[in-house]
Amino acid sequence: MKITLSINRTQYQSIEVSGDYLCLPIPARPEAGLLQIAFALPIIDFHGFWIPENRVPSSKINWTIEANSAAQRHFPFLAFFNTAQQNRASIAVTNLHDDCRITARMNQEDCTYELTLEICTSPETEPFELIVDQRDQPWLSCLDDYRQRLALPRQNFPAAAWEPVFCTWYAVHAAVTQDWVEKNAAVAAGLGCSTLIIDDGWCFAEMKRVSPETISSWYENIGDWEVDEGKFPDFSAHVRRMQALGLKYLLWVSPLLIGDHSRIYPQIQASTDENYLEGYHLLNVTQRKETALILEKVSALMQKYPLDGLKIDFLDQFYPNLTNPRGRQTLDFIARLSAAIRKHNPDALLEFRQGYATPAMLPYATQFRAGDVPFDFLDNFQRLAQIRIALGDGVPVHADPAYWHPQERPENIARHLIASLAGVPMLSLEMTTLADHERAIISHWLQFYREHLQTFKCGHWQVQYHHSAVSWVAVRTATEQIAIINDNACLGEVLAGQETPLHILNLSPAVLSLPGCQAWGPAGDPAPAGSVPLGGRACC
């Protein structure tokens, strides 16, 4: 295989390589600019692909595939595999910080994919490696090996990052008040939640819900990051009351979004994007003086109030861009933000969301949440799997809050909770009006999570895909295994080679047959032995 390297479209090296695993050092260049790496791969037994921005693998190959990444969004990796999910070619670079685009263009005449990796290098770009892995093994093993190759420092996440969460967002949107929070948080704590997130709406007076009428100007009032005293009249005392219930208290912030009606906007208008989207302008991360003002406002919350952390949203709003790269500047902003918060509270809980739940972000947050999927427990499940394969074991991966219709069927409520157990469970509901059966189901599954927390926290996770869906997810320790079954046809795969007690959680649409196993229904009520109902579980 011939690999050519160019800088600013001038070729400077051509290399012939062979073998099924290539790890090619790419030295730092004296000149900055667009580095291009090009080669071709034969399309043999290629039937699907995955890139980090895909929630699930694609079960077809496209004429053109493009994967974009930067420090704050995704990471540079592309895998091709066959219908058995066996790797046929995984391509990556170990440079996580610079804006990068991997393009695969099908050359039908030559029966190849022409690969081009383009990286916007700068004087800060350090030597990195190109990896072309053609070993015959599961493509997820190639991803694991790539992550190990990154040699990222191991993070010690706080115990609180593994605790179940109650979030206000879906339940009340920006119509949030101190009284509403206290009533609902008390119920959530009683059912097993130990963290409380006050989402958007705490920093302005307007009471509103997300709708087609409100979304066009939704964020127009954010940016000053001051508690609205009308909604929260005695905020510090309120926070302490919630903490007395055993709840960690987090506030939502979005430091890169500057509301059009905020007081700070006229001061820093020249350092924001003139484009108006949903009421906000995007802060230019290259302007260090202005970003320092925002960092000061956000970190001051930790100094002024007895908070336990922040939910930090929309850090990935600068998309990877080869013409106007901002990966390194955004990373610098995120690093300064994390450091400023931790200066006031070294144990602060910091939540990052799906697009920036990446290896490069591991040092800067304590938990990484699936993107917004109200009502959709299957997408929640698949988003959790996506983050897990990206970040590996021992990382607090948080479910998007479970949210359902008040008349939802009990088995589906249980399936919401089961899906969330592929991560740390989170809820966002009107808790004060829950029916008895809803409370029973929530309590049962949060209790199951707590009873098996060491396994969820310390175990080795395995994700199994079939075509474009997650068939099952399992976590295993030396003493037990917990498996969440989405495809009932794959139950035999999970049972094969069982050596420790096995808990089967039924996310699938079918009753599972497990002769001789003890079984329970959606709320933990005993079920006929050997038959696992929808939304139920069994122990073998």
C-alpha positions as CSV (number, residue, x, y, z in Angstrom):
1,M,0.0,0.0,0.0
2,K,1.3,3.4,-1.0
3,I,0.8,6.3,1.4
4,T,1.5,9.9,0.4
5,L,1.9,12.8,2.7
6,S,1.4,16.5,1.7
7,I,1.5,19.8,3.5
8,N,-0.6,22.7,2.0
9,R,-1.2,20.5,-1.0
10,T,2.5,19.9,-1.7
11,Q,3.6,16.3,-1.5
12,Y,6.7,15.8,0.7
13,Q,6.8,12.0,1.2
14,S,5.6,8.7,-0.3
15,I,5.8,5.5,1.6
16,E,5.2,1.8,0.7
17,V,3.9,-0.3,3.6
18,S,2.5,-3.8,4.1
19,G,1.0,-5.9,6.9
20,D,-2.3,-6.0,8.6
21,Y,-1.5,-3.4,11.3
22,L,0.2,-0.1,10.6
23,C,1.2,2.5,13.2
24,L,3.0,5.2,11.2
25,P,4.6,8.0,13.1
26,I,3.8,11.5,11.7
27,P,6.5,13.9,12.8
28,A,5.7,17.5,13.6
29,R,6.2,19.8,10.6
30,P,8.2,23.1,10.8
31,E,5.4,24.8,8.8
32,A,1.7,24.8,9.9
33,G,-1.1,24.2,7.6
34,L,-3.3,21.5,6.0
35,L,-1.6,18.1,6.3
36,Q,-3.0,15.5,4.0
37,I,-2.5,11.7,4.2
38,A,-3.8,9.7,1.2
39,F,-4.0,5.9,0.4
40,A,-6.4,3.4,-1.1
41,L,-7.9,0.3,0.4
42,P,-9.5,-2.6,-1.6
43,I,-13.2,-3.1,-1.0
44,I,-13.1,-6.7,0.0
45,D,-15.8,-7.9,2.5
46,F,-16.7,-4.4,3.4
47,H,-20.4,-4.3,4.3
48,G,-20.8,-1.6,6.9
49,F,-18.9,1.2,8.6
50,W,-18.9,3.3,11.8
51,I,-17.7,6.8,12.6
52,P,-18.0,8.4,16.1
53,E,-20.8,10.7,15.0
54,N,-23.0,7.7,14.1
55,R,-25.1,6.5,17.0
56,V,-25.1,3.0,15.4
57,P,-23.0,1.3,12.7
58,S,-24.2,1.7,9.1
59,S,-25.3,-1.6,7.6
60,K,-24.4,-0.3,4.1
61,I,-21.3,1.4,2.6
62,N,-21.7,4.7,0.9
63,W,-20.1,6.2,-2.2
64,T,-18.6,8.9,0.0
65,I,-18.1,8.7,3.8
66,E,-16.9,11.8,5.7
67,A,-15.9,11.9,9.4
68,N,-15.2,15.3,10.9
69,S,-13.7,15.8,14.3
70,A,-11.9,18.3,16.6
71,A,-11.1,18.4,20.2
72,Q,-14.6,19.4,21.2
73,R,-16.5,17.1,18.8
74,H,-16.1,13.4,18.0
75,F,-12.6,11.9,17.3
76,P,-10.7,10.8,14.2
77,F,-11.7,7.1,13.6
78,L,-13.4,5.2,10.8
79,A,-14.1,1.4,10.8
80,F,-15.1,-0.8,7.9
81,F,-16.4,-4.3,8.7
82,N,-18.4,-7.2,7.4
83,T,-21.8,-8.5,8.2
84,A,-20.4,-10.4,11.2
85,Q,-19.0,-7.2,12.6
86,Q,-15.4,-8.4,11.9
87,N,-12.9,-5.6,11.2
88,R,-11.8,-5.2,7.6
89,A,-10.1,-1.8,8.0
90,S,-10.0,0.7,10.8
91,I,-8.4,4.0,10.1
92,A,-7.5,6.6,12.7
93,V,-5.0,9.2,13.9
94,T,-3.9,9.8,17.5
95,N,-4.1,13.6,17.1
96,L,-7.3,14.4,19.1
97,H,-7.0,18.2,19.2
98,D,-6.7,19.5,15.7
99,D,-9.6,19.8,13.3
100,C,-9.6,16.7,11.1
101,R,-11.6,15.3,8.2
102,I,-11.4,11.7,7.1
103,T,-12.9,11.1,3.7
104,A,-13.4,7.8,2.0
105,R,-14.5,8.0,-1.7
106,M,-15.5,4.9,-3.6
107,N,-13.6,4.2,-6.8
108,Q,-15.8,1.7,-8.5
109,E,-13.5,1.1,-11.4
110,D,-10.5,0.3,-9.2
111,C,-12.7,-1.5,-6.5
112,T,-11.1,0.7,-3.8
113,Y,-11.9,3.3,-1.3
114,E,-9.6,6.3,-1.7
115,L,-8.9,7.5,1.8
116,T,-7.8,11.1,2.5
117,L,-7.1,12.3,6.1
118,E,-6.8,16.1,6.4
119,I,-5.6,17.7,9.6
120,C,-5.2,21.4,10.3
121,T,-1.9,21.5,12.0
122,S,-0.5,24.4,14.0
123,P,2.8,25.3,15.8
124,E,1.3,23.5,18.8
125,T,0.7,20.2,16.9
126,E,2.8,17.4,18.4
127,P,4.0,14.3,16.6
128,F,1.2,11.8,16.2
129,E,0.4,8.4,14.6
130,L,-1.6,7.2,11.6
131,I,-3.2,3.8,12.3
132,V,-4.5,1.5,9.6
133,D,-5.7,-1.7,11.3
134,Q,-6.7,-4.6,9.0
135,R,-6.6,-7.4,11.5
136,D,-9.4,-10.0,11.4
137,Q,-11.0,-9.3,14.8
138,P,-14.2,-7.5,15.9
139,W,-14.0,-3.9,14.9
140,L,-14.8,-2.9,18.5
141,S,-11.5,-4.5,19.5
142,C,-9.8,-2.2,17.0
143,L,-11.5,0.7,18.7
144,D,-10.4,-0.5,22.1
145,D,-6.8,-0.9,20.9
146,Y,-6.9,2.6,19.4
147,R,-8.1,4.0,22.7
148,Q,-5.3,2.3,24.5
149,R,-2.9,3.7,21.9
150,L,-3.9,7.2,22.9
151,A,-2.3,6.5,26.3
152,L,-4.7,8.9,28.1
153,P,-4.1,9.5,31.8
154,R,-6.5,7.4,33.9
155,Q,-9.1,9.5,35.6
156,N,-10.4,9.0,39.1
157,F,-14.1,9.9,38.9
158,P,-15.9,10.8,42.1
159,A,-18.3,8.3,43.7
160,A,-21.2,10.8,43.3
161,A,-20.8,10.6,39.5
162,W,-22.3,7.1,39.6
163,E,-25.4,8.1,41.5
164,P,-28.9,8.2,40.0
165,V,-30.0,11.6,38.9
166,F,-33.2,13.7,38.8
167,C,-33.2,16.5,36.2
168,T,-35.8,19.2,35.8
169,W,-35.6,19.6,32.0
170,Y,-38.3,17.5,30.4
171,A,-40.6,17.7,33.4
172,V,-40.9,21.5,33.5
173,H,-38.5,23.2,31.0
174,A,-38.0,26.8,31.9
175,A,-41.1,27.0,34.1
176,V,-39.0,25.9,37.0
177,T,-39.4,27.4,40.5
178,Q,-37.9,26.7,43.9
179,D,-41.2,25.4,45.2
180,W,-41.6,23.0,42.3
181,V,-38.1,21.7,42.7
182,E,-38.4,21.1,46.4
183,K,-41.6,19.1,46.0
184,N,-40.4,17.0,43.1
185,A,-36.9,16.5,44.4
186,A,-38.2,15.1,47.7
187,V,-40.1,12.4,45.8
188,A,-37.1,11.7,43.6
189,A,-34.8,11.3,46.6
190,G,-37.3,9.0,48.2
191,L,-37.3,6.7,45.1
192,G,-33.5,6.5,45.0
193,C,-32.0,9.6,43.2
194,S,-28.9,11.2,44.8
195,T,-28.2,14.0,42.3
196,L,-30.4,16.9,41.3
197,I,-29.9,19.0,38.1
198,I,-31.7,22.3,37.8
199,D,-31.7,22.7,34.0
200,D,-32.4,25.8,31.9
201,G,-34.7,28.4,33.3
202,W,-33.2,29.3,36.7
203,C,-31.4,32.4,35.5
204,F,-34.3,34.4,34.0
205,A,-37.8,35.4,35.0
206,E,-39.8,34.1,32.1
207,M,-41.9,31.0,32.6
208,K,-42.0,29.0,29.4
209,R,-42.1,25.5,27.9
210,V,-40.4,24.4,24.7
211,S,-42.7,24.7,21.7
212,P,-42.6,25.7,18.0
213,E,-43.5,29.3,19.2
214,T,-40.9,29.6,21.9
215,I,-37.9,27.8,20.4
216,S,-37.0,30.5,17.9
217,S,-35.9,32.8,20.7
218,W,-35.4,30.3,23.5
219,Y,-31.9,31.3,24.6
220,E,-32.3,35.1,24.3
221,N,-31.9,35.7,28.1
222,I,-29.0,33.6,29.0
223,G,-25.4,34.7,29.4
224,D,-25.4,36.6,32.7
225,W,-25.6,33.5,34.8
226,E,-27.3,35.0,37.8
227,V,-30.1,33.3,39.8
228,D,-33.5,34.7,39.2
229,E,-34.8,35.7,42.7
230,G,-38.4,35.5,41.6
231,K,-38.1,31.8,40.8
232,F,-35.6,31.1,43.6
233,P,-36.1,33.6,46.4
234,D,-33.6,32.1,48.9
235,F,-31.3,30.1,46.7
236,S,-28.5,29.2,49.0
237,A,-30.8,28.0,51.7
238,H,-32.8,26.1,49.1
239,V,-29.6,24.4,47.9
240,R,-28.8,23.3,51.4
241,R,-32.3,22.0,52.0
242,M,-31.9,19.8,48.9
243,Q,-28.5,18.6,50.0
244,A,-30.0,17.7,53.4
245,L,-32.2,15.2,51.5
246,G,-29.0,13.5,50.3
247,L,-29.0,15.2,46.9
248,K,-25.9,16.7,45.1
249,Y,-27.0,20.0,43.5
250,L,-26.0,21.0,39.9
251,L,-27.0,24.0,37.8
252,W,-27.2,24.0,34.0
253,V,-25.0,26.5,32.1
254,S,-24.1,27.0,28.5
255,P,-21.1,29.3,28.5
256,L,-20.6,29.6,24.7
257,L,-24.2,30.8,24.1
258,I,-24.7,34.5,24.6
259,G,-28.3,35.6,24.7
260,D,-29.3,38.4,22.5
261,H,-31.1,40.1,25.4
262,S,-28.5,39.4,28.0
263,R,-26.8,42.4,29.7
264,I,-23.3,41.1,28.8
265,Y,-24.1,40.8,25.1
266,P,-23.4,44.5,24.2
267,Q,-20.1,44.3,26.1
268,I,-18.8,41.4,24.0
269,Q,-20.9,41.6,20.9
270,A,-17.8,42.1,18.7
271,S,-16.5,38.8,20.0
272,T,-19.6,36.8,19.1
273,D,-20.9,35.3,15.9
274,E,-23.3,37.7,14.3
275,N,-25.6,34.8,13.3
276,Y,-28.7,34.7,15.5
277,L,-29.9,31.2,16.3
278,E,-32.7,30.4,18.8
279,G,-32.0,33.7,20.6
280,Y,-28.3,33.4,21.0
281,H,-24.9,34.4,19.4
282,L,-22.0,32.0,19.7
283,L,-19.0,33.2,21.7
284,N,-15.7,33.4,19.7
285,V,-13.3,31.2,21.6
286,T,-10.3,32.8,20.0
287,Q,-11.0,36.0,22.0
288,R,-9.3,35.3,25.3
289,K,-10.3,38.5,27.1
290,E,-14.0,38.1,26.4
291,T,-14.0,34.4,27.1
292,A,-12.3,35.2,30.5
293,L,-15.4,37.3,31.4
294,I,-17.7,34.4,30.7
295,L,-15.5,32.0,32.6
296,E,-15.5,34.3,35.6
297,K,-19.3,34.5,35.6
298,V,-19.7,30.7,35.4
299,S,-17.1,29.9,38.0
300,A,-18.5,32.6,40.3
301,L,-21.6,30.4,40.8
302,M,-19.4,27.9,42.5
303,Q,-18.0,30.5,44.8
304,K,-21.2,32.3,45.6
305,Y,-23.4,29.3,46.2
306,P,-22.9,25.9,47.9
307,L,-23.2,24.0,44.6
308,D,-21.9,20.5,43.9
309,G,-21.3,21.0,40.2
310,L,-22.6,22.1,36.8
311,K,-24.2,20.6,33.8
312,I,-22.3,22.2,31.0
313,D,-24.1,22.3,27.7
314,F,-23.4,23.1,24.0
315,L,-19.6,23.0,24.2
316,D,-19.6,21.4,20.7
317,Q,-21.2,24.2,18.9
318,F,-18.1,25.0,16.9
319,Y,-18.2,22.2,14.3
320,P,-14.9,20.9,12.9
321,N,-13.8,23.1,10.0
322,L,-10.7,22.9,7.9
323,T,-11.1,26.5,6.7
324,N,-11.6,28.0,10.1
325,P,-10.3,25.5,12.7
326,R,-11.1,26.1,16.3
327,G,-10.4,22.8,18.0
328,R,-7.4,23.9,19.9
329,Q,-8.9,27.2,21.0
330,T,-12.1,25.4,22.1
331,L,-10.1,22.9,24.0
332,D,-8.2,25.7,25.8
333,F,-11.5,27.3,26.7
334,I,-12.9,24.0,28.1
335,A,-9.7,23.3,30.1
336,R,-9.8,26.8,31.6
337,L,-13.5,26.4,32.4
338,S,-12.9,23.1,34.1
339,A,-9.9,24.4,36.1
340,A,-11.8,27.5,37.2
341,I,-14.7,25.5,38.5
342,R,-12.5,23.0,40.3
343,K,-10.5,25.8,41.9
344,H,-13.6,26.5,44.0
345,N,-14.6,22.9,44.4
346,P,-12.1,20.2,43.5
347,D,-14.8,17.5,43.7
348,A,-17.3,19.3,41.5
349,L,-19.5,17.2,39.3
350,L,-19.3,18.3,35.6
351,E,-21.7,16.9,33.0
352,F,-20.8,16.9,29.3
353,R,-23.1,15.8,26.6
354,Q,-23.0,13.3,23.7
355,G,-21.1,15.2,20.9
356,Y,-18.3,16.0,23.3
357,A,-18.3,12.8,25.2
358,T,-15.0,11.9,23.7
359,P,-11.6,10.6,24.8
360,A,-10.1,14.1,24.6
361,M,-12.7,15.4,27.1
362,L,-12.1,12.8,29.8
363,P,-9.8,15.0,32.0
364,Y,-12.4,17.9,32.1
365,A,-15.7,16.3,33.1
366,T,-17.0,13.7,35.6
367,Q,-19.9,12.3,33.7
368,F,-20.9,12.0,30.0
369,R,-24.6,12.0,29.1
370,A,-26.5,10.7,26.1
371,G,-28.2,13.3,23.9
372,D,-31.8,14.3,24.2
373,V,-34.3,11.5,23.4
374,P,-37.6,12.0,25.4
375,F,-40.0,9.0,25.0
376,D,-37.4,6.9,23.1
377,F,-35.8,4.3,25.4
378,L,-34.3,2.5,22.4
379,D,-32.4,5.5,21.1
380,N,-31.3,6.2,24.7
381,F,-29.9,2.7,24.9
382,Q,-28.1,3.0,21.6
383,R,-26.6,6.4,22.5
384,L,-25.3,5.0,25.8
385,A,-23.7,2.2,23.9
386,Q,-22.1,4.7,21.5
387,I,-20.5,6.6,24.4
388,R,-19.4,3.4,26.1
389,I,-17.5,2.2,23.1
390,A,-15.9,5.6,22.7
391,L,-14.8,6.0,26.3
392,G,-14.3,2.5,27.6
393,D,-14.7,1.0,31.1
394,G,-14.8,2.8,34.3
395,V,-16.3,6.0,33.0
396,P,-19.6,7.4,34.4
397,V,-21.8,7.4,31.3
398,H,-25.2,8.9,32.0
399,A,-28.5,8.1,30.4
400,D,-30.7,10.9,29.0
401,P,-33.5,11.4,31.5
402,A,-36.3,8.8,31.2
403,Y,-39.5,10.6,30.3
404,W,-42.8,9.0,29.3
405,H,-46.6,9.7,28.8
406,P,-48.6,9.5,32.1
407,Q,-50.6,6.7,30.5
408,E,-47.6,4.7,29.3
409,R,-47.8,0.9,29.8
410,P,-46.0,-0.5,32.8
411,E,-43.7,-2.8,30.7
412,N,-42.6,0.2,28.7
413,I,-41.9,2.3,31.8
414,A,-39.7,-0.6,33.0
415,R,-38.0,-0.7,29.6
416,H,-37.1,3.0,30.0
417,L,-35.4,2.2,33.3
418,I,-33.7,-1.0,31.8
419,A,-32.3,1.0,28.9
420,S,-31.0,3.6,31.3
421,L,-29.1,1.0,33.2
422,A,-26.6,0.8,30.2
423,G,-25.5,4.0,32.0
424,V,-26.2,5.8,35.2
425,P,-30.0,6.2,35.3
426,M,-31.7,9.6,35.1
427,L,-35.3,10.8,35.4
428,S,-37.2,13.9,34.4
429,L,-40.9,13.7,35.3
430,E,-43.6,15.4,37.3
431,M,-42.8,13.3,40.3
432,T,-45.7,14.5,42.5
433,T,-48.3,13.0,40.3
434,L,-46.8,9.6,39.6
435,A,-49.1,6.7,39.9
436,D,-48.4,4.0,42.5
437,H,-47.3,1.6,39.8
438,E,-44.9,4.1,38.3
439,R,-43.3,4.7,41.7
440,A,-43.0,1.0,42.2
441,I,-41.3,0.4,38.9
442,I,-38.8,3.3,39.4
443,S,-38.0,2.2,42.9
444,H,-37.4,-1.4,41.9
445,W,-35.0,-0.6,39.1
446,L,-33.1,2.1,41.0
447,Q,-32.8,-0.4,43.9
448,F,-31.4,-3.0,41.4
449,Y,-28.9,-0.5,40.1
450,R,-27.7,0.3,43.7
451,E,-27.5,-3.4,44.6
452,H,-25.2,-4.0,41.6
453,L,-23.4,-0.7,41.5
454,Q,-20.0,-2.2,41.9
455,T,-20.6,-4.3,38.8
456,F,-21.9,-1.3,36.8
457,K,-19.1,0.8,38.0
458,C,-16.1,-1.5,37.9
459,G,-17.1,-4.2,35.4
460,H,-16.0,-4.8,31.8
461,W,-18.6,-3.7,29.3
462,Q,-19.4,-5.5,26.1
463,V,-21.6,-4.1,23.3
464,Q,-22.9,-6.4,20.5
465,Y,-24.2,-4.9,17.3
466,H,-26.2,-6.6,14.5
467,H,-26.5,-4.6,11.3
468,S,-27.6,-1.1,12.5
469,A,-28.8,-1.9,16.0
470,V,-27.5,-2.9,19.4
471,S,-28.4,-6.5,20.1
472,W,-27.3,-6.6,23.7
473,V,-25.1,-4.9,26.2
474,A,-23.4,-6.7,29.1
475,V,-21.2,-5.8,32.0
476,R,-19.1,-8.5,33.8
477,T,-17.0,-8.8,36.9
478,A,-15.4,-11.9,38.4
479,T,-18.5,-12.5,40.5
480,E,-21.5,-11.7,38.2
481,Q,-22.7,-10.6,34.8
482,I,-25.6,-8.3,33.9
483,A,-27.0,-8.3,30.3
484,I,-29.6,-6.0,28.7
485,I,-31.2,-7.9,25.9
486,N,-32.6,-5.8,23.0
487,D,-32.8,-8.5,20.4
488,N,-34.5,-11.7,21.8
489,A,-32.9,-13.8,19.0
490,C,-29.5,-13.1,20.5
491,L,-30.2,-14.5,23.9
492,G,-28.2,-17.7,23.2
493,E,-25.1,-15.6,22.6
494,V,-25.3,-14.1,26.1
495,L,-25.9,-17.5,27.7
496,A,-23.0,-19.1,26.0
497,G,-20.1,-19.8,28.3
498,Q,-21.8,-18.5,31.4
499,E,-19.6,-19.1,34.4
500,T,-21.0,-16.6,37.0
501,P,-24.5,-15.6,38.1
502,L,-26.2,-13.9,35.2
503,H,-28.9,-11.3,35.4
504,I,-31.0,-10.9,32.3
505,L,-32.8,-7.6,31.8
506,N,-35.5,-7.8,29.1
507,L,-35.5,-4.7,26.9
508,S,-36.7,-6.8,23.9
509,P,-40.3,-6.9,22.5
510,A,-40.7,-10.6,23.4
511,V,-41.1,-12.8,26.5
512,L,-37.7,-14.6,27.0
513,S,-37.6,-18.3,27.8
514,L,-35.0,-19.2,30.4
515,P,-35.9,-22.6,31.8
516,G,-35.1,-23.0,35.5
517,C,-34.4,-19.3,36.1
518,Q,-36.1,-17.1,38.7
519,A,-37.9,-14.2,37.1
520,W,-39.5,-10.9,38.1
521,G,-41.9,-8.5,36.4
522,P,-41.5,-4.8,35.6
523,A,-42.0,-3.7,39.3
524,G,-40.1,-6.6,40.8
525,D,-43.1,-8.7,41.3
526,P,-42.4,-12.5,41.0
527,A,-43.1,-13.9,37.5
528,P,-43.4,-17.6,36.5
529,A,-40.0,-19.3,36.7
530,G,-38.2,-19.6,33.4
531,S,-40.3,-16.8,31.7
532,V,-39.0,-13.3,31.6
533,P,-41.8,-10.8,30.8
534,L,-41.3,-7.5,28.8
535,G,-39.6,-5.1,31.1
536,G,-38.8,-7.8,33.6
537,R,-35.6,-9.6,34.6
538,A,-34.3,-13.0,35.6
539,C,-31.4,-14.5,37.5
540,C,-29.7,-17.7,36.2
